[in-house]
Amino acid sequence: MDKNTLEKLRELVDAVMYAPTKKDAKNLIRRLEFMASYMKSDLDGYLSGKLSEIVSYAKEASGQVRNKEHWISNIERSWYVFENGVKDKQ
């Protein structure tokens, strides 16, 4: 996975988790899910699982939710592992 793809994925994750409402996040979530499903074919099982976590946490963090910081923290932890795992594979 190249650096540009990784950056686009991160931008989309950020857009989803900081969307002001779940309704605003709906199309972004679809794009994120599509991008993630496309990328998973190039990942091993562990990194694929981390990407699934990131998508799931971003969906939970979108809109006005309780414990938003909790979900963002989970995203950041999973992203750290995912990003480093992808860079190690290059």
FIDREN-409793 format. One record per atom (N, C-alpha, C, O): chain; residue number from 1; x negated, y negated, z negated; atom name; residue in three letters. Coordinates in steps of 0.001 Angstrom, whole numbers, plus 500000, padded with zeros to 6 digits. Atoms other than C-alpha are relative to their C-alpha. Layout:
+-----+-----+--------+--------+--------+------+------+
: mol : seq :     c1 :     c2 :     c3 : atom : type :
+-----+-----+--------+--------+--------+------+------+
:   A : NUM :      X :      Y :      Z :   CA :  ALA :
...
+-----+-----+--------+--------+--------+------+------+
***
This chain:
+-----+-----+--------+--------+--------+------+------+
: mol : seq :     c1 :     c2 :     c3 : atom : type :
+-----+-----+--------+--------+--------+------+------+
:   A :   1 : 499152 : 501171 : 500000 :    N :  MET :
:   A :   1 : 500000 : 500000 : 500000 :   CA :  MET :
:   A :   1 : 499105 : 498764 : 500000 :    C :  MET :
:   A :   1 : 498204 : 498633 : 499171 :    O :  MET :
:   A :   2 : 500847 : 501179 : 499914 :    N :  ASP :
:   A :   2 : 498519 : 496693 : 501020 :   CA :  ASP :
:   A :   2 : 500429 : 498917 : 499004 :    C :  ASP :
:   A :   2 : 501514 : 498959 : 498423 :    O :  ASP :
:   A :   3 : 499785 : 501076 : 500973 :    N :  LYS :
:   A :   3 : 498280 : 493587 : 498887 :   CA :  LYS :
:   A :   3 : 501254 : 499182 : 500326 :    C :  LYS :
:   A :   3 : 501990 : 498785 : 499423 :    O :  LYS :
:   A :   4 : 498849 : 500788 : 499573 :    N :  ASN :
:   A :   4 : 500922 : 491735 : 500915 :   CA :  ASN :
:   A :   4 : 501316 : 500688 : 499616 :    C :  ASN :
:   A :   4 : 502250 : 500036 : 499149 :    O :  ASN :
:   A :   5 : 498795 : 499244 : 500351 :    N :  THR :
:   A :   5 : 503509 : 494493 : 500378 :   CA :  THR :
:   A :   5 : 500236 : 499963 : 498498 :    C :  THR :
:   A :   5 : 501366 : 499796 : 498040 :    O :  THR :
:   A :   6 : 499907 : 500042 : 501461 :    N :  LEU :
:   A :   6 : 502768 : 494571 : 496659 :   CA :  LEU :
:   A :   6 : 500489 : 498630 : 499525 :    C :  LEU :
:   A :   6 : 501300 : 498538 : 498604 :    O :  LEU :
:   A :   7 : 499561 : 501360 : 500355 :    N :  GLU :
:   A :   7 : 503198 : 490785 : 496461 :   CA :  GLU :
:   A :   7 : 501476 : 499784 : 500333 :    C :  GLU :
:   A :   7 : 502201 : 499165 : 499554 :    O :  GLU :
:   A :   8 : 498588 : 500130 : 499613 :    N :  LYS :
:   A :   8 : 506532 : 490939 : 498324 :   CA :  LYS :
:   A :   8 : 500892 : 500759 : 499026 :    C :  LYS :
:   A :   8 : 501966 : 500283 : 498655 :    O :  LYS :
:   A :   9 : 499237 : 499221 : 500971 :    N :  LEU :
:   A :   9 : 507736 : 493657 : 495968 :   CA :  LEU :
:   A :   9 : 500123 : 499230 : 498699 :    C :  LEU :
:   A :   9 : 501207 : 499162 : 498120 :    O :  LEU :
:   A :  10 : 499974 : 500746 : 501263 :    N :  ARG :
:   A :  10 : 506793 : 491562 : 492939 :   CA :  ARG :
:   A :  10 : 500906 : 498782 : 500095 :    C :  ARG :
:   A :  10 : 501635 : 498477 : 499151 :    O :  ARG :
:   A :  11 : 499117 : 501162 : 499811 :    N :  GLU :
:   A :  11 : 508542 : 488485 : 494352 :   CA :  GLU :
:   A :  11 : 501465 : 500406 : 499931 :    C :  GLU :
:   A :  11 : 502289 : 499685 : 499368 :    O :  GLU :
:   A :  12 : 498625 : 499517 : 500008 :    N :  LEU :
:   A :  12 : 511700 : 490519 : 494843 :   CA :  LEU :
:   A :  12 : 500419 : 500425 : 498595 :    C :  LEU :
:   A :  12 : 501544 : 500154 : 498175 :    O :  LEU :
:   A :  13 : 499722 : 499623 : 501396 :    N :  VAL :
:   A :  13 : 511505 : 491981 : 491318 :   CA :  VAL :
:   A :  13 : 500276 : 498738 : 499182 :    C :  VAL :
:   A :  13 : 501235 : 498687 : 498411 :    O :  VAL :
:   A :  14 : 499809 : 501257 : 500734 :    N :  ASP :
:   A :  14 : 511131 : 488450 : 489939 :   CA :  ASP :
:   A :  14 : 501323 : 499333 : 500364 :    C :  ASP :
:   A :  14 : 502021 : 498817 : 499491 :    O :  ASP :
:   A :  15 : 498742 : 500613 : 499562 :    N :  ALA :
:   A :  15 : 514056 : 487178 : 492021 :   CA :  ALA :
:   A :  15 : 501201 : 500708 : 499370 :    C :  ALA :
:   A :  15 : 502173 : 500064 : 498977 :    O :  ALA :
:   A :  16 : 498900 : 499241 : 500597 :    N :  VAL :
:   A :  16 : 516282 : 489974 : 490703 :   CA :  VAL :
:   A :  16 : 500109 : 499698 : 498508 :    C :  VAL :
:   A :  16 : 501192 : 499379 : 498017 :    O :  VAL :
:   A :  17 : 499915 : 500140 : 501455 :    N :  MET :
:   A :  17 : 515368 : 489629 : 487037 :   CA :  MET :
:   A :  17 : 500327 : 498577 : 499561 :    C :  MET :
:   A :  17 : 500862 : 498381 : 498469 :    O :  MET :
:   A :  18 : 499696 : 501384 : 500366 :    N :  TYR :
:   A :  18 : 515693 : 485837 : 487052 :   CA :  TYR :
:   A :  18 : 501238 : 499448 : 500706 :    C :  TYR :
:   A :  18 : 501521 : 498254 : 500616 :    O :  TYR :
:   A :  19 : 498755 : 500448 : 499370 :    N :  ALA :
:   A :  19 : 518911 : 485698 : 489085 :   CA :  ALA :
:   A :  19 : 500946 : 499515 : 498900 :    C :  ALA :
:   A :  19 : 501068 : 500162 : 497860 :    O :  ALA :
:   A :  20 : 499158 : 500575 : 501055 :    N :  PRO :
:   A :  20 : 521365 : 483511 : 487153 :   CA :  PRO :
:   A :  20 : 501233 : 500839 : 499653 :    C :  PRO :
:   A :  20 : 501710 : 500803 : 498519 :    O :  PRO :
:   A :  21 : 498840 : 499147 : 500265 :    N :  THR :
:   A :  21 : 524273 : 485960 : 487520 :   CA :  THR :
:   A :  21 : 499798 : 501353 : 500682 :    C :  THR :
:   A :  21 : 498996 : 501484 : 501607 :    O :  THR :
:   A :  22 : 500045 : 498680 : 499369 :    N :  LYS :
:   A :  22 : 524764 : 489629 : 488362 :   CA :  LYS :
:   A :  22 : 500472 : 499898 : 501454 :    C :  LYS :
:   A :  22 : 499950 : 500579 : 502337 :    O :  LYS :
:   A :  23 : 499485 : 500186 : 498641 :    N :  LYS :
:   A :  23 : 526744 : 488481 : 491407 :   CA :  LYS :
:   A :  23 : 498916 : 499448 : 500915 :    C :  LYS :
:   A :  23 : 498772 : 499900 : 502051 :    O :  LYS :
:   A :  24 : 501100 : 500562 : 499219 :    N :  ASP :
:   A :  24 : 523795 : 486391 : 492616 :   CA :  ASP :
:   A :  24 : 498920 : 501039 : 500270 :    C :  ASP :
:   A :  24 : 498241 : 500981 : 501296 :    O :  ASP :
:   A :  25 : 501045 : 498982 : 499881 :    N :  ALA :
:   A :  25 : 521513 : 489384 : 492101 :   CA :  ALA :
:   A :  25 : 500392 : 501150 : 500919 :    C :  ALA :
:   A :  25 : 499535 : 501931 : 501334 :    O :  ALA :
:   A :  26 : 499494 : 498818 : 499283 :    N :  LYS :
:   A :  26 : 523690 : 491826 : 494056 :   CA :  LYS :
:   A :  26 : 499234 : 500288 : 501296 :    C :  LYS :
:   A :  26 : 498758 : 501407 : 501493 :    O :  LYS :
:   A :  27 : 500715 : 499789 : 498734 :    N :  ASN :
:   A :  27 : 522086 : 491343 : 497491 :   CA :  ASN :
:   A :  27 : 498506 : 500208 : 499782 :    C :  ASN :
:   A :  27 : 497870 : 500992 : 500485 :    O :  ASN :
:   A :  28 : 501415 : 499823 : 500326 :    N :  LEU :
:   A :  28 : 518631 : 491025 : 495978 :   CA :  LEU :
:   A :  28 : 499733 : 501421 : 499489 :    C :  LEU :
:   A :  28 : 498709 : 502022 : 499815 :    O :  LEU :
:   A :  29 : 500139 : 498641 : 500524 :    N :  ILE :
:   A :  29 : 519136 : 494326 : 494156 :   CA :  ILE :
:   A :  29 : 500017 : 501004 : 501149 :    C :  ILE :
:   A :  29 : 499225 : 501946 : 501170 :    O :  ILE :
:   A :  30 : 499952 : 499103 : 498827 :    N :  ARG :
:   A :  30 : 520094 : 496024 : 497417 :   CA :  ARG :
:   A :  30 : 498681 : 499981 : 500753 :    C :  ARG :
:   A :  30 : 498170 : 501028 : 501153 :    O :  ARG :
:   A :  31 : 501293 : 500117 : 499303 :    N :  ARG :
:   A :  31 : 516936 : 494698 : 499060 :   CA :  ARG :
:   A :  31 : 498896 : 500679 : 499211 :    C :  ARG :
:   A :  31 : 498049 : 501369 : 499779 :    O :  ARG :
:   A :  32 : 501019 : 499386 : 500854 :    N :  LEU :
:   A :  32 : 514826 : 495793 : 496105 :   CA :  LEU :
:   A :  32 : 500114 : 501522 : 500041 :    C :  LEU :
:   A :  32 : 499105 : 502216 : 500165 :    O :  LEU :
:   A :  33 : 499798 : 498550 : 499955 :    N :  GLU :
:   A :  33 : 516346 : 499279 : 496089 :   CA :  GLU :
:   A :  33 : 499562 : 500570 : 501348 :    C :  GLU :
:   A :  33 : 498947 : 501636 : 501399 :    O :  GLU :
:   A :  34 : 500412 : 499544 : 498675 :    N :  PHE :
:   A :  34 : 515806 : 499609 : 499845 :   CA :  PHE :
:   A :  34 : 498477 : 500018 : 500120 :    C :  PHE :
:   A :  34 : 497891 : 500999 : 500577 :    O :  PHE :
:   A :  35 : 501456 : 500088 : 499916 :    N :  MET :
:   A :  35 : 512200 : 498446 : 499637 :   CA :  MET :
:   A :  35 : 499342 : 501090 : 499161 :    C :  MET :
:   A :  35 : 498382 : 501724 : 499601 :    O :  MET :
:   A :  36 : 500561 : 498981 : 500896 :    N :  ALA :
:   A :  36 : 511493 : 500771 : 496701 :   CA :  ALA :
:   A :  36 : 500172 : 501393 : 500599 :    C :  ALA :
:   A :  36 : 499249 : 502205 : 500540 :    O :  ALA :
:   A :  37 : 499779 : 498667 : 499431 :    N :  SER :
:   A :  37 : 513041 : 503782 : 498437 :   CA :  SER :
:   A :  37 : 499064 : 500247 : 501180 :    C :  SER :
:   A :  37 : 498593 : 501368 : 501372 :    O :  SER :
:   A :  38 : 500932 : 499900 : 498881 :    N :  TYR :
:   A :  38 : 510905 : 503114 : 501511 :   CA :  TYR :
:   A :  38 : 498573 : 500253 : 499502 :    C :  TYR :
:   A :  38 : 497837 : 501045 : 500090 :    O :  TYR :
:   A :  39 : 501368 : 499907 : 500521 :    N :  MET :
:   A :  39 : 507730 : 502788 : 499414 :   CA :  MET :
:   A :  39 : 499724 : 501326 : 499296 :    C :  MET :
:   A :  39 : 498586 : 501797 : 499279 :    O :  MET :
:   A :  40 : 500191 : 498794 : 500809 :    N :  LYS :
:   A :  40 : 508284 : 505912 : 497329 :   CA :  LYS :
:   A :  40 : 499396 : 501156 : 500782 :    C :  LYS :
:   A :  40 : 498741 : 502017 : 500196 :    O :  LYS :
:   A :  41 : 500549 : 498914 : 499198 :    N :  SER :
:   A :  41 : 507337 : 508190 : 500222 :   CA :  SER :
:   A :  41 : 498470 : 499985 : 500012 :    C :  SER :
:   A :  41 : 497838 : 501012 : 500261 :    O :  SER :
:   A :  42 : 501460 : 500127 : 500014 :    N :  ASP :
:   A :  42 : 503761 : 506897 : 499953 :   CA :  ASP :
:   A :  42 : 499401 : 500123 : 498599 :    C :  ASP :
:   A :  42 : 498188 : 500000 : 498434 :    O :  ASP :
:   A :  43 : 500465 : 499975 : 501384 :    N :  LEU :
:   A :  43 : 503534 : 507285 : 496162 :   CA :  LEU :
:   A :  43 : 500046 : 501412 : 499427 :    C :  LEU :
:   A :  43 : 500830 : 502252 : 499870 :    O :  LEU :
:   A :  44 : 499891 : 498729 : 500713 :    N :  ASP :
:   A :  44 : 502835 : 510217 : 493882 :   CA :  ASP :
:   A :  44 : 501181 : 499920 : 499032 :    C :  ASP :
:   A :  44 : 501777 : 498856 : 498858 :    O :  ASP :
:   A :  45 : 498830 : 499935 : 500865 :    N :  GLY :
:   A :  45 : 505514 : 511315 : 491430 :   CA :  GLY :
:   A :  45 : 499959 : 499026 : 498843 :    C :  GLY :
:   A :  45 : 500979 : 498436 : 498487 :    O :  GLY :
:   A :  46 : 500124 : 500890 : 501158 :    N :  TYR :
:   A :  46 : 504176 : 509279 : 488525 :   CA :  TYR :
:   A :  46 : 500263 : 498545 : 500402 :    C :  TYR :
:   A :  46 : 501042 : 497849 : 499750 :    O :  TYR :
:   A :  47 : 499819 : 501391 : 499571 :    N :  LEU :
:   A :  47 : 503970 : 505981 : 490428 :   CA :  LEU :
:   A :  47 : 501400 : 499769 : 500548 :    C :  LEU :
:   A :  47 : 501959 : 498683 : 500392 :    O :  LEU :
:   A :  48 : 498618 : 500095 : 499542 :    N :  SER :
:   A :  48 : 507314 : 506656 : 492068 :   CA :  SER :
:   A :  48 : 500937 : 499800 : 498809 :    C :  SER :
:   A :  48 : 501881 : 499012 : 498878 :    O :  SER :
:   A :  49 : 499212 : 500155 : 501221 :    N :  GLY :
:   A :  49 : 508775 : 507012 : 488577 :   CA :  GLY :
:   A :  49 : 499849 : 498620 : 499397 :    C :  GLY :
:   A :  49 : 500823 : 498038 : 498920 :    O :  GLY :
:   A :  50 : 500233 : 501357 : 500517 :    N :  LYS :
:   A :  50 : 507181 : 503748 : 487473 :   CA :  LYS :
:   A :  50 : 500751 : 498967 : 500842 :    C :  LYS :
:   A :  50 : 501315 : 498013 : 500305 :    O :  LYS :
:   A :  51 : 499268 : 500922 : 499132 :    N :  LEU :
:   A :  51 : 508668 : 501987 : 490493 :   CA :  LEU :
:   A :  51 : 501500 : 500086 : 499712 :    C :  LEU :
:   A :  51 : 502189 : 499065 : 499706 :    O :  LEU :
:   A :  52 : 498582 : 499845 : 500363 :    N :  SER :
:   A :  52 : 512084 : 503417 : 489609 :   CA :  SER :
:   A :  52 : 500316 : 499277 : 498699 :    C :  SER :
:   A :  52 : 501367 : 498650 : 498574 :    O :  SER :
:   A :  53 : 499822 : 500725 : 501266 :    N :  GLU :
:   A :  53 : 511668 : 502056 : 486072 :   CA :  GLU :
:   A :  53 : 500084 : 498504 : 500252 :    C :  GLU :
:   A :  53 : 500959 : 497828 : 499711 :    O :  GLU :
:   A :  54 : 500039 : 501431 : 499711 :    N :  ILE :
:   A :  54 : 510811 : 498610 : 487429 :   CA :  ILE :
:   A :  54 : 501323 : 499544 : 500603 :    C :  ILE :
:   A :  54 : 501875 : 498520 : 500201 :    O :  ILE :
:   A :  55 : 498730 : 500345 : 499350 :    N :  VAL :
:   A :  55 : 513907 : 498569 : 489643 :   CA :  VAL :
:   A :  55 : 501137 : 500022 : 498980 :    C :  VAL :
:   A :  55 : 501965 : 499112 : 498934 :    O :  VAL :
:   A :  56 : 498940 : 499860 : 501003 :    N :  SER :
:   A :  56 : 516130 : 499772 : 486816 :   CA :  SER :
:   A :  56 : 499955 : 498860 : 498980 :    C :  SER :
:   A :  56 : 500988 : 498274 : 498654 :    O :  SER :
:   A :  57 : 500144 : 501079 : 500974 :    N :  TYR :
:   A :  57 : 514760 : 497245 : 484327 :   CA :  TYR :
:   A :  57 : 500357 : 498647 : 500609 :    C :  TYR :
:   A :  57 : 500980 : 497816 : 499948 :    O :  TYR :
:   A :  58 : 499682 : 501273 : 499335 :    N :  ALA :
:   A :  58 : 515048 : 494393 : 486849 :   CA :  ALA :
:   A :  58 : 501511 : 499837 : 500137 :    C :  ALA :
:   A :  58 : 502045 : 498746 : 499933 :    O :  ALA :
:   A :  59 : 498542 : 500050 : 499904 :    N :  LYS :
:   A :  59 : 518699 : 495262 : 487427 :   CA :  LYS :
:   A :  59 : 500614 : 499657 : 498646 :    C :  LYS :
:   A :  59 : 501546 : 498856 : 498572 :    O :  LYS :
:   A :  60 : 499492 : 500278 : 501344 :    N :  GLU :
:   A :  60 : 519307 : 495240 : 483663 :   CA :  GLU :
:   A :  60 : 499738 : 498553 : 499588 :    C :  GLU :
:   A :  60 : 500559 : 497947 : 498898 :    O :  GLU :
:   A :  61 : 500379 : 501358 : 500406 :    N :  ALA :
:   A :  61 : 517527 : 491877 : 483262 :   CA :  ALA :
:   A :  61 : 500724 : 498919 : 500792 :    C :  ALA :
:   A :  61 : 500750 : 497762 : 500375 :    O :  ALA :
:   A :  62 : 499373 : 501027 : 499151 :    N :  SER :
:   A :  62 : 519463 : 490130 : 486033 :   CA :  SER :
:   A :  62 : 501227 : 499401 : 499320 :    C :  SER :
:   A :  62 : 501925 : 500060 : 498548 :    O :  SER :
:   A :  63 : 498833 : 500683 : 500554 :    N :  GLY :
:   A :  63 : 522091 : 487588 : 485111 :   CA :  GLY :
:   A :  63 : 499816 : 499590 : 498556 :    C :  GLY :
:   A :  63 : 498699 : 499554 : 498039 :    O :  GLY :
:   A :  64 : 499988 : 500427 : 501406 :    N :  GLN :
:   A :  64 : 523033 : 486443 : 481617 :   CA :  GLN :
:   A :  64 : 500212 : 501242 : 499134 :    C :  GLN :
:   A :  64 : 501344 : 501691 : 498956 :    O :  GLN :
:   A :  65 : 499904 : 498763 : 500777 :    N :  VAL :
:   A :  65 : 522271 : 489466 : 479447 :   CA :  VAL :
:   A :  65 : 499374 : 499820 : 498625 :    C :  VAL :
:   A :  65 : 498507 : 498972 : 498416 :    O :  VAL :
:   A :  66 : 500624 : 499975 : 501317 :    N :  ARG :
:   A :  66 : 521486 : 490130 : 475834 :   CA :  ARG :
:   A :  66 : 498653 : 500693 : 500135 :    C :  ARG :
:   A :  66 : 498485 : 501567 : 500986 :    O :  ARG :
:   A :  67 : 501330 : 499375 : 500016 :    N :  ASN :
:   A :  67 : 517872 : 491073 : 475140 :   CA :  ASN :
:   A :  67 : 499268 : 499879 : 501331 :    C :  ASN :
:   A :  67 : 498538 : 500791 : 501721 :    O :  ASN :
:   A :  68 : 500661 : 500196 : 498709 :    N :  LYS :
:   A :  68 : 516665 : 489653 : 478456 :   CA :  LYS :
:   A :  68 : 498484 : 500133 : 499862 :    C :  LYS :
:   A :  68 : 497828 : 500737 : 500711 :    O :  LYS :
:   A :  69 : 501457 : 499913 : 500206 :    N :  GLU :
:   A :  69 : 513147 : 489312 : 477051 :   CA :  GLU :
:   A :  69 : 499538 : 501446 : 499837 :    C :  GLU :
:   A :  69 : 498434 : 501794 : 500257 :    O :  GLU :
:   A :  70 : 500307 : 498576 : 500140 :    N :  HIS :
:   A :  70 : 513203 : 493016 : 476147 :   CA :  HIS :
:   A :  70 : 499847 : 500646 : 501380 :    C :  HIS :
:   A :  70 : 498887 : 501378 : 501622 :    O :  HIS :
:   A :  71 : 500049 : 499414 : 498658 :    N :  TRP :
:   A :  71 : 513945 : 493976 : 479770 :   CA :  TRP :
:   A :  71 : 498818 : 499455 : 500778 :    C :  TRP :
:   A :  71 : 498154 : 500200 : 501500 :    O :  TRP :
:   A :  72 : 501146 : 500595 : 499304 :    N :  ILE :
:   A :  72 : 511350 : 491560 : 481109 :   CA :  ILE :
:   A :  72 : 498701 : 500608 : 499493 :    C :  ILE :
:   A :  72 : 497796 : 500880 : 500282 :    O :  ILE :
:   A :  73 : 501178 : 499367 : 500575 :    N :  SER :
:   A :  73 : 508772 : 493016 : 478728 :   CA :  SER :
:   A :  73 : 499814 : 501415 : 500551 :    C :  SER :
:   A :  73 : 498694 : 501825 : 500855 :    O :  SER :
:   A :  74 : 500072 : 498651 : 499427 :    N :  ASN :
:   A :  74 : 509606 : 496515 : 479979 :   CA :  ASN :
:   A :  74 : 499527 : 499960 : 501450 :    C :  ASN :
:   A :  74 : 498731 : 500795 : 501880 :    O :  ASN :
:   A :  75 : 500431 : 500160 : 498605 :    N :  ILE :
:   A :  75 : 509204 : 495332 : 483570 :   CA :  ILE :
:   A :  75 : 498501 : 499748 : 500052 :    C :  ILE :
:   A :  75 : 497784 : 500372 : 500836 :    O :  ILE :
:   A :  76 : 501420 : 500356 : 499986 :    N :  GLU :
:   A :  76 : 505817 : 493810 : 482800 :   CA :  GLU :
:   A :  76 : 499110 : 501189 : 499664 :    C :  GLU :
:   A :  76 : 498062 : 501375 : 500282 :    O :  GLU :
:   A :  77 : 500793 : 498804 : 500357 :    N :  ARG :
:   A :  77 : 504543 : 497002 : 481132 :   CA :  ARG :
:   A :  77 : 499973 : 501005 : 501148 :    C :  ARG :
:   A :  77 : 498914 : 501527 : 501497 :    O :  ARG :
:   A :  78 : 499931 : 499048 : 498891 :    N :  SER :
:   A :  78 : 505742 : 499225 : 483971 :   CA :  SER :
:   A :  78 : 499261 : 499459 : 501222 :    C :  SER :
:   A :  78 : 498599 : 500212 : 501937 :    O :  SER :
:   A :  79 : 500682 : 500605 : 498851 :    N :  TRP :
:   A :  79 : 504437 : 496777 : 486577 :   CA :  TRP :
:   A :  79 : 498492 : 500129 : 499849 :    C :  TRP :
:   A :  79 : 497797 : 500440 : 500816 :    O :  TRP :
:   A :  80 : 501440 : 499897 : 500242 :    N :  TYR :
:   A :  80 : 500981 : 496778 : 484995 :   CA :  TYR :
:   A :  80 : 499491 : 501390 : 500383 :    C :  TYR :
:   A :  80 : 498485 : 501521 : 501081 :    O :  TYR :
:   A :  81 : 500396 : 498619 : 499693 :    N :  VAL :
:   A :  81 : 500771 : 500571 : 485228 :   CA :  VAL :
:   A :  81 : 500148 : 500271 : 501498 :    C :  VAL :
:   A :  81 : 499256 : 500852 : 502117 :    O :  VAL :
:   A :  82 : 499740 : 499782 : 498579 :    N :  PHE :
:   A :  82 : 502295 : 500643 : 488724 :   CA :  PHE :
:   A :  82 : 498949 : 499307 : 500863 :    C :  PHE :
:   A :  82 : 498356 : 499925 : 501747 :    O :  PHE :
:   A :  83 : 500942 : 500777 : 499187 :    N :  GLU :
:   A :  83 : 500078 : 497904 : 490140 :   CA :  GLU :
:   A :  83 : 498593 : 500588 : 499931 :    C :  GLU :
:   A :  83 : 497931 : 500746 : 500957 :    O :  GLU :
:   A :  84 : 501336 : 499424 : 500139 :    N :  ASN :
:   A :  84 : 496885 : 499388 : 488738 :   CA :  ASN :
:   A :  84 : 499903 : 501376 : 500629 :    C :  ASN :
:   A :  84 : 498875 : 501722 : 501211 :    O :  ASN :
:   A :  85 : 499979 : 498685 : 499366 :    N :  GLY :
:   A :  85 : 497878 : 502874 : 489890 :   CA :  GLY :
:   A :  85 : 499918 : 499904 : 501506 :    C :  GLY :
:   A :  85 : 499214 : 500685 : 502147 :    O :  GLY :
:   A :  86 : 500021 : 500195 : 498550 :    N :  VAL :
:   A :  86 : 498493 : 501624 : 493417 :   CA :  VAL :
:   A :  86 : 498630 : 499518 : 500447 :    C :  VAL :
:   A :  86 : 498104 : 499989 : 501456 :    O :  VAL :
:   A :  87 : 501326 : 500521 : 499631 :    N :  LYS :
:   A :  87 : 495217 : 499689 : 493495 :   CA :  LYS :
:   A :  87 : 498941 : 501088 : 499891 :    C :  LYS :
:   A :  87 : 498011 : 501119 : 500697 :    O :  LYS :
:   A :  88 : 500958 : 498902 : 500159 :    N :  ASP :
:   A :  88 : 493321 : 502767 : 492252 :   CA :  ASP :
:   A :  88 : 500068 : 500978 : 501164 :    C :  ASP :
:   A :  88 : 499072 : 501625 : 501487 :    O :  ASP :
:   A :  89 : 499808 : 499062 : 498890 :    N :  LYS :
:   A :  89 : 494744 : 504797 : 495159 :   CA :  LYS :
:   A :  89 : 499457 : 499458 : 501320 :    C :  LYS :
:   A :  89 : 499298 : 500208 : 502283 :    O :  LYS :
:   A :  90 : 500466 : 500615 : 498730 :    N :  GLN :
:   A :  90 : 493453 : 502347 : 497795 :   CA :  GLN :
:   A :  90 : 498563 : 500313 : 500272 :    C :  GLN :
:   A :  90 : 498018 : 499879 : 501287 :    O :  GLN :
+-----+-----+--------+--------+--------+------+------+
***
